[in-house]
Amino acid sequence: MSNLDRSPAARVLGGPESTTAGPSLELLPGKEVLLGESTRVRRLLPTLGRRLVGAWAFVDHYGPDDVAAAAGMQVAPHPHTGLQTVSWLLEGSVHHRDSLGSDVTFGPGELALMTAGHGIAHSEQSPHEHPRFLHGAQLWVALPDGSRDTAPAFEHHATLPGWTSDGLTATVLMGSFGGATSPGVAYTPLVGVDLALATGADVEVPLEPDFEYGLLASSGSATVEGAPLDRGAMLYLGTGRTSLRLTADEPTRLLLLGGEPFEEQLVMWWNFIGRSGEEIADYAEQWNAESARFGAVVGYDGDRLEAPPLPPVPLKARGRQR
Ligand code: MN
């Protein structure tokens, strides 16, 4: 999806001071954000106190929404730079088109991974005929400086690796987890895993001590190292853990996101990630001028999203972000 906010705040993200040294159990309750006229999402990242988890820079959780009598997701063509979008559905379906010519409809359990790199444009829509419920997560991964200008790409993986053990089914979206490795191309050491817990599950899952992690409850609820995690909330877990104990009293879906702490500072504004305010302003100007940097989304019936006005204060990638 897109950041549809017409007056988005600029965010400075990253830097070595933003990582917690050692384990943590910090509740990120998320914030309800209205996207467009009708879609409500819960934004877990960035949040006031926490801007990145590894290279994961943006986490929206939406639904389940009953869209039987509605158009569902309708996001007009918009640009991205310097990031990857990771689209993950628990219910529903989404039709993705982009300026590379990709034209793909994906559903639950499938990975739609778009590398914006130098620049791309895409649209996302519920197909005309769609399932009753729409439920998923929209995630962004920041690209490191050496890769952020890479050529854009789109990957659709209809099946993903994973494993089942003791009431837990793990599906690996990005990176490696418990011996299973996603085919999705990543540019920094990171992981994204869907964890489906059966009623009564009591499991210990392996973590990388060098990674920091966040854990989102997409549906149901769980106890995480003794701490409650309710649907729609996220726990920041810090670093230095080699395992994590999870229990559930109901069928529960969790999304585990982690990675090596991202040490570069970024500027994130609207749908762009860059390194300076000047760069972001250039991206916005180029998008609004229909620059070849982003290309055009062929087949979309409607207008593009214009970049909103830049904030009056220059965007600077500098300083502590708390
Ligand atoms: Mn988007």
Boltz pocket constraint, residues with backbone or C-beta under 6 A from the ligand:
constraints:
  - pocket:
      binder: B
      contacts: [[A, 1], [A, 2], [A, 3], [A, 78], [A, 79], [A, 80], [A, 85], [A, 122], [A, 271]]
      max_distance: 6.0
